[in-house]
Amino acid sequence: MALLHPDRTLEQLALLEVYAAEFDWYCFCLVCGHAPGRGQDTLQSLYQAQARRRGNRMRELYPLVCAHWDAVNLANQMAQARDDWTRARLHSRLREAKVRHRTVVQSLRGAWAGT
């Protein structure tokens, strides 16, 4: 699969690396009440690269999009939490969501690299 469009595959892998590298910082900013657009911009770039490459955007990216929004929603809830107990519970759930997110990123990395 990677041999059919090596340039596009490399483009997607590069975008995935940028996205993955920025995601933890993005979530941290959201938890602190800031809303940097870069995390969603990079996800959108991945989505568009997938569309150019395969035409079927969501099949491969659906798990990443779901994992992204699970973590983002929890980070936003954590920013709005008013008490320490709720914040601690949400922090635990956010850590779990970020682990799922990293697992999805690793899976995509392997699929796009052809392994």
Secondary structure, DSSP 8 states (H G I E B T S, - for coil): -TTTSHHHHHHHHHHHHHHHHHHHHHHHHHHTT---SHHHHHHHHHHHHHHHHHS-HHHHHHHHHHHHHHHHHHHHHHHH--SHHHHHHHHHHHHHHHHHHHHHHHHHHHHHHT-
